[in-house]
Amino acid sequence: MKRFLELVKDCLHNVKEHMPWDLEERLKENPDILLVDVREPYEYEAMHIEGSLLVPRGILESACEWDYEETEPELV
């Protein structure tokens, strides 16, 4: 079984990291981008990017699968 750091290392080949200061330009290029905010609800309520989808990190995996209470259709 792979350890956490090995899983993260494997994912880095498929997941691109984007810096906050590049977001405005990326949204201009593609206004239909799905922006997922993985913070907690109280953090999202305090401040968030308009149009972002709140999916707290603790439920992200189940939000991406069908048949869970937390399922977010846009992520499936």
C-alpha positions in Angstrom: 0.0 0.0 0.0 1.3 3.4 -0.9 1.9 6.0 1.8 0.4 9.5 1.8 3.5 11.2 0.4 3.8 8.6 -2.4 0.2 9.2 -3.4 0.7 13.0 -3.4 3.9 12.6 -5.5 1.9 10.4 -8.0 -0.9 13.0 -8.3 1.4 15.9 -9.0 1.9 14.5 -12.5 -1.9 14.9 -13.2 -2.8 17.9 -11.0 -1.6 21.3 -12.0 -1.0 23.8 -9.3 -2.2 27.4 -9.9 -1.2 30.4 -8.0 -3.9 32.9 -6.8 -2.4 35.8 -8.7 -2.9 33.9 -12.0 -6.6 33.2 -11.3 -8.0 36.5 -12.7 -6.3 35.9 -16.1 -7.4 32.3 -16.2 -11.0 33.2 -15.5 -10.9 35.8 -18.3 -9.6 33.1 -20.7 -12.2 30.6 -19.5 -15.2 32.0 -17.7 -16.8 28.6 -17.4 -13.9 27.2 -15.2 -15.1 25.3 -12.2 -13.5 26.8 -9.1 -13.7 24.6 -6.0 -13.2 26.2 -2.6 -12.1 23.5 -0.1 -12.2 25.6 3.0 -14.7 25.3 5.8 -18.1 26.9 5.5 -17.3 29.6 8.1 -14.2 30.6 6.1 -16.3 30.6 2.8 -18.9 32.8 4.4 -16.2 35.3 5.5 -14.9 35.7 2.0 -14.9 33.7 -1.2 -14.7 34.2 -5.0 -18.1 34.8 -6.6 -19.3 31.7 -8.4 -16.9 29.3 -6.6 -18.3 26.0 -5.4 -17.9 25.2 -1.7 -16.8 21.6 -1.0 -15.0 21.4 2.3 -11.8 19.3 2.2 -13.3 16.8 4.6 -16.0 15.7 2.2 -14.2 16.3 -1.2 -13.8 12.6 -2.0 -17.4 11.7 -1.3 -18.6 14.9 -3.1 -17.0 13.5 -6.3 -18.9 10.2 -6.2 -22.5 9.4 -6.8 -24.7 8.0 -4.0 -23.4 10.0 -1.1 -25.2 12.7 0.9 -22.4 15.1 0.0 -22.5 14.4 -3.7 -21.9 17.5 -5.9 -23.2 16.7 -9.4 -20.8 19.2 -10.9 -17.8 17.2 -9.6 -19.0 13.8 -10.5 
